Amino acid sequence: MNNDVVVFPRDFAPAHALQNPETLIACGDAVSAGSVSGDTIEVDVGSRPLRLVLRGFKIMDPPRPARSNGSNALYLASGKDKRDGLLLQYLPPHATTSLHFHACTRETFHLLAGQAALRTPWGTEVPLNVRRSVTNDEFVPHQVVTAESASVILLEMALPSESTGMKDHFYVDANTALDIHSKGAYPSSELSNFAAHGFSIDGVDCASMEGFLQSLKEPDPEVQRMICKLVGGEAKRRGEKLNLARLPSDPLHWQGQVIDRRSQSYQQLLDRAYAELAKSGSFQKALAATGEALLVHSIGKKLPEDTILTETELCSRLLRIRYSLQS
């Protein structure tokens, strides 16, 4: 097949465990009628129509407008096997999808043609590139945006065993954002890592989340236990002193275990720590007081190499806990 032709799933990594092995999309100027078997549709992306040949899909004729609030997307096709969770989306120039998150569904975006980016309210924007898949985790609000060019994107949704459909589609209003800050008004201040919500993890008593996080920079388990008992600014200052003796690329530590900051093991440790924090009655009360507000942490850093806890790592976990408390 011509190198100018983009083929899903062949050209996209990692491999995809599709229920229908015949599932295929081929698109590009070199896809001529009859060169690839399947249903053919054409969309405008750029100066001339783009031809797509689909197998294993149900064509939507006419294309279905998005049901999501504020979305400009059109849906061109869906996977014949609903377990695959496939939707073919067209987004015109200078357009957006709705700002939303999922509680049970992990989405992967495969850009087939055009240009687009995946944006979150937490200061990140990831360009979508042809032949490069981008995955968005549960409880991370997001929307696709386009600029001068339209885009054709295949959405692949890792669904629960029983499809939840639009029930797992939670809209977010950026105008309702509550900014978490230790000096903010209630409940903002009580959701800061500086707040004195005690919890215990792996037999270590922590007086605050800040104490726990800053202790991860200390390799000595006994000194680490002492740092865990600190609260607020005192814990932060202890961590800043530890920063003087280490590089941002140095590993973290927890009770004798060395942990790579960018590893899944670190994310799992954060999950466990926040699960223990979530048992605190005062923390639960503060989180419940946020209602349905979008949670942000504007003073938080965006990149893992710059901080021990990014804005996304904090706020996505707070959204997850709030959802659990409300369920």
HELIX and SHEET records of a PDB file:
HELIX    1   1 LYS A   82  ASP A   84  5                                   3    
HELIX    2   2 GLY A  165  ASP A  168  5                                   4    
HELIX    3   3 ALA A  174  THR A  176  5                                   3    
HELIX    4   4 SER A  189  LEU A  191  5                                   3    
HELIX    5   5 MET A  209  SER A  215  1                                   7    
HELIX    6   6 PRO A  221  CYS A  228  1                                   8    
HELIX    7   7 GLY A  232  ASN A  243  1                                  12    
HELIX    8   8 GLN A  264  LEU A  277  1                                  14    
HELIX    9   9 GLY A  281  ALA A  288  1                                   8    
HELIX   10  10 PRO A  304  ASP A  306  5                                   3    
HELIX   11  11 GLU A  311  GLN A  326  1                                  16    
SHEET    1   A 4 VAL A   6  PHE A   8  0                                        
SHEET    2   A 4 LEU A  24  CYS A  27 -1                                        
SHEET    3   A 4 PRO A  49  ARG A  55 -1                                        
SHEET    4   A 4 ASP A  39  ASP A  44 -1                                        
SHEET    1   B 6 PHE A  57  PRO A  65  0                                        
SHEET    2   B 6 LEU A  74  GLY A  79 -1                                        
SHEET    3   B 6 LEU A  86  LEU A  91 -1                                        
SHEET    4   B 6 SER A 151  ALA A 158 -1                                        
SHEET    5   B 6 ARG A 106  GLY A 114 -1                                        
SHEET    6   B 6 VAL A 134  ASN A 136 -1                                        
SHEET    1   C 2 HIS A 100  PHE A 101  0                                        
SHEET    2   C 2 PHE A 170  TYR A 171 -1                                        
SHEET    1   D 3 GLU A 125  LEU A 128  0                                        
SHEET    2   D 3 ALA A 116  ARG A 119 -1                                        
SHEET    3   D 3 GLN A 143  VAL A 145 -1                                        
SHEET    1   E 2 LEU A 178  ASP A 179  0                                        
SHEET    2   E 2 LEU A 295  VAL A 296  1                                        
SHEET    1   F 2 PHE A 199  ILE A 201  0                                        
SHEET    2   F 2 VAL A 204  CYS A 206 -1                                        
SHEET    1   G 2 LEU A 252  TRP A 254  0                                        
SHEET    2   G 2 GLN A 257  ILE A 259 -1                                        
END                                                                             
